[in-house]
Structures are given as structure tokens and as C-alpha cells.
Amino acid sequence: MPAPLRWTCSLVLLAIYLIGTSNAALFAKNSKVTILDSSNFKREVLDIEKPTMVAFTAPWCGHCQKLVPDYSKVAAQLDGVVKLASIDCDDDKNKPTCGKYGIQGFPTLKLFPPTKKRLPKDYQGPRSAKDIAAYMVDALPLGAKKLKAEELQEFADEDAETPKVILFSKKPTSSPLYKSLALDFRRSVSFAFLRGDQRPVQAAARIHLGVDVNDDKLPYLIVVPSRADGEELDKSKVKGYTGALKYNELNAWIQKTIPEAKSGKVKKVPTKANVKKKPVKLDQDIRDVPDGANREWRVEEDMTEAEKQKKMEELAEMLNTAIKQSNDLRDGKAPSSADSGNSETPPTADSDADSFAQTSDSNSHSSSSSSSYSSSTDSDGKVTTDRSASYSSSGDTPDSGSTYKVSSHSDSDDVSLKENLQRWLDGEQVDWNSDYATQFKDAQRAAEDLIANDPEKADQMALESEKWLAHYLVSDLEMMKIARDKGNQDPAVADDKIERIERMYNEIVKRIEERELKVKQAAKDETPATSHDEL
């Protein structure tokens, strides 16, 4: 073939190759970038309320080709959380759509925010993956409510007909993934998040929701199901998520766990009047109770948290009355009728100090409560003290009654420890070792052996012990404050004592955080870095 003809054929083949290359799609078929055209633009962009970035491109555009790697990377990283899409404006069928949005150059990036009108705005920032990702994350509305420990119960109880999704994590802010989920189900589900690595939050989750939250389980996502307004939460129905921390898996789990989530509408549950209460089952045969034993049962299963709180306050009030009377008896004072609640017969030290009964003919319901104090001295001079407060009720049926009882017992063997505790709470220096030398020496010897033989286990046990102590200190503080607010004048619940316990709790929490930081740093030094939790 003559050289000029060969050159002509080569130029034709090169032109065909260039034309084919310029018409090829910018994004690979397996890319997470959504490919738009005139037929699906409305459905994929305008009919949703998820932050969506649209790249208006042309295959032959060099800047568009340069954008592809970073744009594809963001689409993969934020798959499902936000949407990244592209439309070929060089295609004749797409030109009307591109013209509608005033596209005059390529690539043009526009954000369609998560609003009903979906009015786009130009993206003028850098075209790197990092900058595009940050811009898209900022476009997500908050969606989830940030809670404190003391707000958890109110959130779970308010608007009971709406199911709740609650996230416990180590982060102070809501993650992009969680914001996106809250946006997906905003019409039918309420979202909230808390710092699950804080002891008060863990205590509140256990008490109010029956959920065990600990540092090893974080991040931890739960669903509180819908129920009738005023109906008490059935803690056994609270569900926890255990799957992969990925958008698609989490989204599918929420839809499966919450039927209302699929339709986007709040499911109406029966009102409280239509909910059949489950009675408390009691022992039917009194002969099953051994001689000398007492028959007792706890709170009714259908009581609300508010009713339980009220009953606790009543018990605290009765117990305070018993304590006051015991102090009066100790000081040689006779209890007043106002203290006893009985204006006819003054109480004695070994009988009920405060009792009353109420009966209503209209509902055949009766209740009684009492508090008592008694003390005795044996032949050896040993003093024994008992205080108690109780409440009982009987309803319309044999199964509708309830009994509550709080009691305390002490003898002279406990005085030394109690006196030392009181002195310590008063700020005095206490030589604990002088009174408990044997116990301290045994504990110290066991600790030294464990540190020498298994230091890692010793550190772990120390951490668990401090967590246990912090966990119960929170409950103790709450009970001390309730007793103080109820008017208890006992020095053990005075403001300065509560402040001292709070300082001790804060110091323990600080030590726990330092220990955990040490453990995490050691683990980080030993193991390679892994991807962070998306939640």
C-alpha cells in the first residue's frame, strides 16, 4: 500500500478511536455515582429529600475526566448517606434538562439540598474528594436530638405513639450516617443520641429502658417501639442492633424493626383505655408459705414510671417519719400526733408509729401505710434498732393488690463502721486500717500477688471495680437527693455530704477515663489501625 494511503487510513482509524473515546461514559458501571438522564432526573433528584450533588458533564471535557476519581471516591465513601449523581449534557436528549439549570460550562456541580422545593445552589469549592465530602456532610440536617442522662426517660415517654431510635456512642456529635438515617425516617420515627461512655447515661439506660450499655458495646443503636399514650414501656420490647455499621444494613433493620418506618406514617396504636392490663399473679395457696414466713410482692406490672416515683416518695416520707421518731425517742421526746398521723392514740416505740387506712365504697379499694421504729437492749447491753416503712393496697380483685416494704436493721457491731463513715463524710481524717487491719492486709496481699503474677488482669479488675463503684454512687446520689428534697434532716443527706460524694464520684470517673485511655493507647500500639465506626 502506498505511504500516502497508509497515512490516510491511519488518520481515519485514529479519528474513529477518538470519537469512540469521547462518547464513552465517564463513570464505570460499578461506580456509586448515579447516572441521570431526562427520564429519571425528577425521580432521582427532585422527588427525594436527601442532599444530592449533580455533576453536569460532557465526556470530552478534560476537567470532567479529571473530576471522575475524586467524585467516585466520595460517592463510595458516603454511599446511601448522601447522593452523588452525574448527567451527560452532551447527549441531545439531556440538553433540555441541562438548559433548564443554566449550564454553560463543564463540569458544573450543583447541590440540591434536602428541602421540599429542592432549589439548587452552585458548588464553588475545591474539587478534591476531601472538600466535596465535607460539603455534602454539612448539607445534612441535624435530625437527631442530643440528650443528657436526665433527659432520656422524658424522651422515651413523650409522644409514646411515635417509635424512637436512640444511639449510644462515644462521640459528642451526631455522625453523618446517623443524620442520614434520621432524615430518611423523619416522618415516622424520632431520633436521639447520647454519650454512652458516661456513667450517668449508662445508669439511666439501665433504669428507664432496661438496656445494658457499656463501653465495649459502643456504638450501640436501639429501637423503643410505639405504644398507646400513657401506657408504660415494656422494656422487654426494646430492640438492639448488632449488625454491620453500614447505611444499607442499618436502614433495612430499622424498616424491619419499625413497621411504621416503611410507610413514613406514624402507626396509631390503641389508646390506654383499650389496652388490657395484665394482672399480677400471686400465690394461690397460702399453705405453700412456710410457718413464720411473710407473703410479699412488689409493684404492679401496669404501674407507670410516674406512679412508681410517687410511691417511692411516699415510702421515703414514711421512712423519714420513722427516723424522726427514732431520733425523738433517743433524745427522750414523745412523738407528736402530727408526726404519727394518728390524733387519738400516741404510738409506742415497739408498735406502728404512723398508720392510716382509707376505704372508698365507690370502688371497693382500700390501702394502708405505716412506718415504725423499735429498739431493744439485751442482757449484755447490746442495742438492736429496727426501722421500717410499708404500703399495701387491695383492689377489686384478689390479683389487684400490692405491697411495698422498706426496712433497716442495725446493732452495736455496725456502730464502729457507721461512726467512721459519718466522720469521713464530715471531712475528718479516719484511720480505717486501725479498725479493719485484718481485712485491709488480706486485700493488699491479694492485690500484690495479682499485680505480680498478672498485671493486665489486675488493671482490668481495678477498672471494673471503679466502674462498679461509680455505677452505684450515681444511684446513691439520686436517692440521697430525693431524701433531702423530701425534708429528711438526717446529717447523712445534708448538702455538704452530697457534694462530698459528688466530688468522689467525679474523681472516680476521672480515674476510669485515664485507665481506659491507657488501655486504648496500649491496644493502638499493638494492633494496626482500623477503619473508624461510621456511627
C-alpha positions in Angstrom: 0.0 0.0 0.0 1.5 3.4 -0.9 2.6 5.5 2.0 0.0 8.4 1.5 -2.8 5.8 1.5 -1.5 4.2 4.7 -1.3 7.6 6.4 -4.9 8.3 5.3 -6.2 5.1 6.8 -4.3 5.7 10.0 -5.8 9.1 10.4 -9.3 7.7 9.8 -8.8 4.9 12.4 -7.4 7.5 14.9 -10.5 9.7 14.3 -12.8 6.8 14.9 -10.9 5.8 18.1 -11.0 9.4 19.4 -14.8 9.7 18.6 -15.4 6.4 20.4 -13.4 7.5 23.4 -15.1 10.9 23.7 -18.5 9.3 23.6 -17.6 6.7 26.3 -19.2 7.1 29.7 -17.2 9.0 32.3 -18.1 6.7 35.2 -17.6 3.0 35.4 -20.7 0.7 35.6 -19.9 -0.3 39.1 -19.5 3.3 40.3 -21.7 4.5 43.2 -22.3 7.7 41.1 -26.0 7.7 40.0 -26.2 8.2 36.2 -29.0 10.6 35.3 -30.9 11.4 32.1 -34.0 13.4 31.2 -36.3 10.4 32.1 -35.1 9.8 35.7 -33.9 13.2 36.8 -37.1 14.1 38.6 -37.3 10.7 40.3 -33.7 10.5 41.4 -33.2 14.2 42.3 -36.3 16.2 42.7 -38.6 13.7 44.3 -36.3 12.9 47.3 -35.2 15.0 50.3 -31.7 13.7 50.6 -28.7 16.0 49.9 -27.8 15.3 46.2 -25.0 16.7 44.2 -25.3 16.6 40.4 -22.3 16.9 38.2 -23.3 18.4 34.8 -20.6 17.0 32.5 -19.5 16.2 28.9 -17.4 13.1 28.1 -14.9 15.1 26.0 -14.2 17.6 28.8 -10.8 17.2 30.3 -11.8 18.8 33.6 -14.7 16.4 33.8 -12.4 13.4 33.3 -10.1 14.8 36.0 -13.0 15.1 38.4 -14.1 11.4 38.0 -11.7 9.7 40.5 -12.4 12.1 43.4 -16.1 12.3 42.7 -16.3 8.5 42.5 -14.4 8.2 45.8 -16.8 10.4 47.7 -19.8 8.5 46.2 -18.4 5.3 47.5 -17.5 6.6 50.9 -20.9 8.2 51.5 -23.0 5.6 49.7 -26.5 6.0 50.9 -25.7 8.7 53.3 -25.9 11.3 50.6 -26.3 11.0 46.8 -23.8 11.9 44.1 -25.0 11.9 40.5 -24.0 12.9 37.0 -25.7 13.8 33.8 -24.2 14.0 30.3 -25.1 17.4 28.9 -23.6 16.5 25.5 -26.4 14.0 24.9 -29.1 15.6 22.9 -31.9 14.1 25.0 -30.4 15.7 28.1 -29.8 19.1 26.8 -33.3 20.5 27.8 -32.6 19.5 31.4 -29.1 21.0 31.4 -30.5 24.1 29.8 -33.2 24.4 32.5 -30.5 24.8 35.1 -28.4 27.3 33.0 -25.4 25.1 32.4 -22.8 26.9 30.3 -19.6 25.1 31.2 -18.3 21.7 32.3 -18.2 20.4 34.9 -20.8 22.3 36.8 -21.6 21.0 40.3 -24.9 21.8 41.9 -26.2 20.8 45.3 -29.9 20.0 45.6 -30.5 20.4 49.4 -32.8 18.3 51.5 -35.8 20.6 51.2 -39.2 20.2 49.6 -38.5 22.9 46.9 -35.1 21.4 46.0 -33.8 24.7 44.8 -30.2 24.0 43.7 -27.1 26.1 44.5 -23.7 26.0 42.8 -20.8 24.4 44.5 -17.8 26.7 44.2 -15.4 24.9 46.4 -12.3 22.8 45.6 -12.9 19.6 43.5 -10.9 17.3 45.8 -12.6 14.3 47.4 -12.0 15.7 50.9 -13.6 19.0 50.2 -16.6 17.6 48.3 -17.2 15.1 51.1 -17.1 17.8 53.8 -19.5 19.9 51.8 -22.0 17.1 51.4 -21.8 16.1 55.1 -22.5 19.8 56.1 -25.6 19.7 53.9 -27.2 17.0 56.2 -29.7 18.5 58.7 -29.2 17.5 62.4 -32.3 15.4 62.6 -31.4 13.7 65.8 -31.8 15.2 69.3 -28.8 15.3 71.6 -29.8 14.2 75.1 -28.4 14.2 78.6 -28.8 11.4 81.0 -31.6 13.1 82.9 -33.5 13.7 79.6 -33.6 10.1 78.5 -36.7 9.0 80.3 -38.7 12.0 79.2 -37.7 11.5 75.5 -38.7 7.8 75.7 -42.1 8.6 77.3 -43.1 11.6 75.4 -45.3 11.1 72.2 -45.5 7.4 73.0 -47.3 6.6 69.7 -44.1 7.6 67.8 -41.3 4.9 67.9 -37.8 6.1 68.9 -34.3 5.3 67.7 -31.6 6.0 70.2 -27.9 5.9 69.6 -25.3 5.5 72.4 -21.8 6.4 71.2 -18.5 7.9 72.3 -18.9 10.9 70.1 -20.2 14.3 71.2 -21.9 15.0 67.9 -24.2 13.1 65.5 -22.4 11.3 62.7 -23.3 11.8 59.0 -24.6 8.2 58.8 -26.9 8.8 61.8 -28.1 12.2 60.4 -28.9 10.5 57.1 -31.0 7.8 58.8 -32.8 10.4 60.8 -33.6 12.2 57.6 -34.8 9.0 55.9 -37.4 8.3 58.6 -38.2 11.9 59.8 -41.9 11.5 59.1 -42.5 8.4 61.3 -39.6 8.0 63.8 -37.9 10.2 66.4 -34.1 10.0 66.7 -31.8 10.9 69.6 -28.2 10.2 70.7 -26.2 10.3 73.9 -22.7 9.8 75.2 -22.9 6.1 76.0 -19.4 6.2 77.7 -20.7 8.3 80.5 -21.7 6.5 83.7 -24.9 8.6 84.4 -26.1 7.8 80.8 -25.4 4.1 81.3 -27.3 4.1 84.6 -30.3 5.9 83.0 -30.4 3.5 80.1 -30.5 0.5 82.5 -33.1 2.0 84.9 -35.5 3.6 82.3 -35.1 1.3 79.3 -33.7 -1.9 80.7 -30.8 -1.6 78.3 -27.2 -2.6 79.3 -24.9 0.0 77.8 -21.1 -0.4 78.4 -18.0 0.9 76.7 -17.3 -2.4 74.9 -20.7 -2.3 73.0 -20.4 1.3 71.7 -21.7 2.5 69.4 -25.0 0.8 70.2 -28.3 1.5 68.5 -31.7 0.6 70.0 -35.4 1.0 69.0 -38.0 1.9 71.5 -41.3 0.7 70.0 -44.5 2.8 69.8 -47.2 2.2 72.4 -50.5 3.8 73.5 -50.3 7.2 75.0 -50.0 6.8 78.8 -49.1 3.1 78.6 -46.0 2.0 80.4 -43.0 1.0 78.3 -42.5 -2.8 78.1 -38.7 -2.9 78.4 -38.5 -6.4 77.0 -39.6 -5.0 73.6 -36.7 -2.6 73.3 -34.5 -4.0 70.4 -30.8 -3.5 69.9 -28.9 -3.6 66.6 -26.0 -6.0 66.3 -25.2 -5.9 62.5 -22.7 -4.1 60.4 -22.4 -0.3 60.9 -23.3 0.4 57.3 -26.1 2.6 55.9 -27.9 0.0 53.8 -27.9 -2.6 56.6 -29.0 -0.1 59.3 -31.7 1.3 57.0 -33.1 -2.2 56.3 -33.0 -3.1 60.0 -35.0 0.0 61.0 -37.6 -0.8 58.4 -37.8 -4.4 59.6 -38.0 -3.5 63.3 -40.4 -0.5 62.9 -43.4 -1.3 60.7 -44.3 2.4 60.6 -40.9 3.3 59.1 -41.8 1.8 55.7 -44.9 3.8 55.1 -43.5 7.0 56.5 -46.6 7.4 58.6 -47.0 7.1 62.4 -48.9 4.0 63.3 -51.8 4.6 65.6 -51.8 2.2 68.5 -54.8 1.5 70.8 -55.5 4.1 73.4 -54.8 3.2 77.0 -58.5 2.5 77.7 -58.4 -0.3 75.1 -55.2 -1.9 76.4 -55.9 -4.9 78.5 -53.9 -4.7 81.7 -52.0 -7.8 82.8 -52.8 -8.6 86.4 -50.1 -9.6 88.9 -50.3 -13.3 89.7 -50.0 -14.2 93.3 -49.5 -17.5 95.1 -53.0 -19.0 95.3 -52.4 -21.4 98.2 -51.5 -19.9 101.5 -50.4 -23.3 102.7 -47.4 -23.1 100.4 -45.9 -20.5 102.7 -43.8 -22.0 105.4 -44.5 -21.2 109.1 -43.0 -17.9 110.2 -42.6 -16.6 106.6 -44.1 -13.5 105.1 -46.0 -13.1 101.9 -44.8 -10.1 100.0 -44.9 -8.9 96.4 -43.6 -5.9 94.5 -45.1 -3.1 92.3 -48.0 -3.9 90.0 -46.8 -4.6 86.4 -49.1 -2.0 84.9 -47.8 1.0 87.0 -46.3 3.9 85.1 -42.9 5.4 85.9 -44.7 8.4 87.4 -46.8 6.2 89.7 -43.7 4.3 90.8 -41.9 7.5 91.5 -44.8 8.8 93.5 -44.9 5.6 95.6 -41.2 5.8 96.2 -41.6 9.3 97.5 -44.4 8.1 99.8 -42.2 5.4 101.2 -39.4 7.9 101.6 -41.7 10.2 103.5 -42.9 7.3 105.8 -39.3 6.3 106.4 -38.3 9.9 107.2 -41.1 9.9 109.8 -39.8 6.7 111.4 -36.3 8.2 111.5 -37.5 11.4 113.1 -39.4 9.5 115.7 -36.4 7.3 116.5 -34.3 10.4 117.0 -37.0 11.9 119.3 -37.1 8.7 121.3 -33.4 8.7 121.5 -33.5 12.3 122.8 -36.2 11.4 125.3 -39.0 13.2 123.4 -42.5 11.8 122.9 -43.6 11.7 119.2 -46.3 14.2 118.4 -49.7 13.2 116.9 -48.8 15.2 113.8 -45.8 13.0 113.3 -47.7 9.8 113.8 -50.6 10.7 111.6 -53.0 9.4 114.4 -54.6 12.0 116.7 -56.2 9.6 119.0 -53.6 7.1 120.2 -50.0 8.1 120.7 -47.6 5.5 119.2 -45.1 3.5 121.2 -41.6 2.5 120.3 -42.4 -1.1 119.5 -45.6 -0.5 117.5 -46.5 1.2 114.3 -45.5 4.8 114.6 -47.6 6.1 111.7 -50.6 4.3 110.2 -53.7 5.1 108.4 -56.3 3.3 106.3 -58.5 4.7 103.5 -61.6 2.9 102.2 -63.8 4.0 99.3 -67.2 2.5 98.9 -67.4 3.6 95.3 -64.6 1.4 94.1 -64.2 -1.1 96.9 -60.5 -0.2 97.1 -58.6 0.1 100.3 -55.0 1.0 101.2 -52.9 1.4 104.3 -49.4 2.5 105.1 -47.2 2.5 108.1 -43.8 3.3 109.5 -42.3 2.1 112.7 -39.2 2.2 114.9 -38.2 -0.1 117.7 -35.1 -0.7 119.8 -34.1 -3.3 122.4 -31.2 -3.9 124.7 -30.2 -7.5 125.7 -28.6 -8.6 128.9 -25.2 -7.9 127.6 -26.1 -4.3 126.8 -26.2 -4.8 123.0 -28.6 -2.4 121.3 -30.6 -3.6 118.3 -32.6 -1.0 116.2 -35.2 -1.6 113.5 -36.9 1.0 111.2 -39.4 0.2 108.6 -42.0 1.7 106.2 -44.6 -0.2 104.3 -47.6 0.3 102.0 -50.3 -2.1 101.0 -53.4 -2.0 98.9 -56.3 -4.2 97.9 -58.2 -3.7 94.7 -61.4 -5.0 93.1 -60.0 -8.5 92.6 -57.6 -10.7 94.6 -54.9 -10.2 92.0 -55.0 -6.4 92.0 -53.3 -5.7 95.3 -49.8 -4.6 96.0 -47.4 -4.3 98.9 -44.2 -2.3 99.3 -41.8 -2.5 102.2 -38.6 -0.7 103.1 -36.7 -1.6 106.3 -33.4 -1.2 108.0 -31.7 -3.1 110.9 -28.6 -2.3 112.9 -26.9 -3.5 116.0 -23.8 -2.5 118.0 -21.5 -4.4 115.8 -22.1 -1.8 113.0 -21.6 1.3 115.1 -17.8 1.5 114.5 -18.1 1.4 110.8 -21.1 3.8 110.8 -19.3 6.3 113.1 -16.2 6.2 110.9 -18.3 6.8 107.7 -20.0 9.7 109.4 -16.7 11.2 110.5 -15.3 10.7 107.0 -18.4 12.4 105.5 -17.8 15.3 107.9 -14.3 15.8 106.5 -12.4 14.2 109.3 -9.3 12.0 108.8 -10.2 8.4 109.5 -7.7 5.7 110.2 -9.5 2.8 108.5 -6.6 0.5 109.0 -6.8 0.6 112.7 -10.3 -0.8 112.8 -10.1 -3.1 109.8 -6.4 -4.1 109.8 -7.0 -7.8 109.0 -9.3 -7.1 106.1 -7.0 -4.5 104.6 -3.9 -6.7 105.0 -5.7 -9.6 103.3 -6.9 -7.4 100.4 -3.5 -5.8 100.0 -1.7 -9.1 99.9 -4.1 -10.5 97.3 -3.7 -7.3 95.2 0.1 -7.5 95.3 0.0 -11.1 94.3 -2.2 -10.4 91.3 -0.1 -7.4 90.2 3.0 -9.6 90.3 1.5 -12.6 88.5 -0.9 -11.0 86.1 -0.6 -7.2 85.9 -3.0 -6.9 82.9 -5.7 -8.7 84.8 -5.0 -6.5 87.8 -5.5 -3.4 85.7 -8.7 -4.8 84.3 -10.1 -5.7 87.7 -9.2 -2.3 89.1 -11.1 -0.7 86.1 -14.1 -2.9 86.6 -14.2 -2.2 90.3 -14.1 1.5 89.8 -16.9 1.3 87.1 -18.9 -0.7 89.6 -18.4 1.9 92.3 -19.2 4.8 90.0 -22.3 3.0 88.8 -23.7 2.6 92.4 -22.6 6.1 93.5 -24.9 7.6 90.9 -27.8 5.7 92.3 -26.9 6.6 95.9 -26.6 10.2 95.0 -30.0 10.2 93.4 -31.6 8.6 96.5 -29.8 11.0 98.8 -31.1 13.9 96.9 -34.7 12.5 96.9 -34.5 12.0 100.7 -33.1 15.5 101.2 -35.8 17.1 99.0 -38.5 15.2 101.0 -37.3 17.1 104.1 -35.1 14.4 105.7 -32.9 16.2 108.2 -30.5 13.3 108.8 -26.9 14.6 108.6 -26.1 11.8 106.2 -28.1 13.5 103.4 -27.0 17.1 104.1 -25.9 19.3 101.2 -22.2 19.1 102.2 -22.3 15.3 102.3 -23.9 15.1 98.9 -21.3 17.5 97.5 -18.6 15.3 99.0 -20.0 12.2 97.4 -20.3 14.0 94.1 -16.6 15.0 94.3 -15.7 11.4 95.0 -17.8 10.2 92.0 -16.1 12.8 89.7 -12.7 11.7 90.9 -13.5 8.0 90.2 -14.9 8.9 86.7 -11.6 10.8 86.0 -9.6 7.8 87.0 -11.7 5.5 84.9 -11.2 7.7 81.9 -7.4 7.7 82.5 -7.4 3.9 82.8 -9.4 3.5 79.6 -7.2 5.9 77.7 -4.2 3.9 78.8 -5.8 0.7 77.7 -6.8 2.2 74.3 -3.3 3.6 73.8 -1.7 0.2 74.5 -4.1 -1.5 72.1 -3.3 1.1 69.4 0.4 0.5 69.8 0.0 -3.3 69.4 -2.6 -3.5 66.6 -2.7 -1.9 63.1 -5.1 1.0 62.6 -8.6 0.0 61.5 -11.5 1.9 60.0 -13.5 4.1 62.4 -17.1 3.3 63.2 -19.5 5.1 60.9 -21.9 5.7 63.7 
